[in-house]
Amino acid sequence: MLTERTDLRNIAIIAHVDHGKTALVDGLLRQSHTIRDNQQVADRVLD
């Protein structure tokens, strides 16, 4: 039997070009601690 996950979330972000979608998602990843504050990552995670 499959168990239902409660920690999984799907979101959609729709906006025009150059309106901060990548910056928004990067901020959400940092806020949710998916990316640690001291972790070395590129300026834009999704690019």
PADO-943146 format. One record per residue (C-alpha): residue in three letters; x, y, z. Coordinates in Angstrom, 2 decimals, padded with zeros to 5 digits. Example, Ala and Ser with C-alpha at 12.3 -4.5 7.8 and 13.67 -1.06 7.14 Angstrom:
<sezas>
SEZA	ALA	012.30	-004.50	007.80
SEZA	SER	013.67	-001.06	007.14
</sezas>
This chain:
<sezas>
SEZA	MET	000.00	000.00	000.00
SEZA	LEU	001.25	003.48	-000.80
SEZA	THR	001.71	005.87	002.07
SEZA	GLU	000.72	009.48	001.64
SEZA	ARG	003.50	012.06	002.02
SEZA	THR	002.69	015.24	003.91
SEZA	ASP	006.03	017.00	003.40
SEZA	LEU	005.78	017.35	-000.38
SEZA	ARG	004.53	020.57	-001.99
SEZA	ASN	004.10	021.61	-005.61
SEZA	ILE	003.93	025.24	-006.63
SEZA	ALA	003.65	027.12	-009.90
SEZA	ILE	005.10	030.57	-010.52
SEZA	ILE	003.91	032.37	-013.62
SEZA	ALA	005.29	035.76	-014.64
SEZA	HIS	006.74	037.61	-017.58
SEZA	VAL	010.42	037.47	-018.53
SEZA	ASP	012.78	039.27	-016.13
SEZA	HIS	010.25	039.69	-013.33
SEZA	GLY	012.16	037.83	-010.60
SEZA	LYS	010.88	034.25	-010.82
SEZA	THR	014.33	032.75	-010.26
SEZA	ALA	015.09	035.12	-007.39
SEZA	LEU	011.74	034.25	-005.80
SEZA	VAL	012.35	030.50	-006.01
SEZA	ASP	015.92	030.88	-004.71
SEZA	GLY	014.51	032.81	-001.74
SEZA	LEU	011.88	030.15	-001.12
SEZA	LEU	014.54	027.42	-001.18
SEZA	ARG	016.66	029.32	001.33
SEZA	GLN	013.65	030.08	003.56
SEZA	SER	012.66	026.39	003.60
SEZA	HIS	016.28	025.45	004.47
SEZA	THR	016.62	023.38	001.31
SEZA	ILE	019.70	025.54	000.74
SEZA	ARG	021.68	026.28	003.89
SEZA	ASP	022.74	029.87	004.56
SEZA	ASN	026.42	028.86	004.59
SEZA	GLN	026.16	026.56	001.55
SEZA	GLN	028.14	027.62	-001.51
SEZA	VAL	025.80	027.71	-004.51
SEZA	ALA	025.65	029.70	-007.71
SEZA	ASP	023.93	033.09	-007.55
SEZA	ARG	020.89	031.57	-009.21
SEZA	VAL	020.14	027.97	-008.33
SEZA	LEU	017.68	027.35	-011.17
SEZA	ASP	019.73	028.82	-014.02
</sezas>
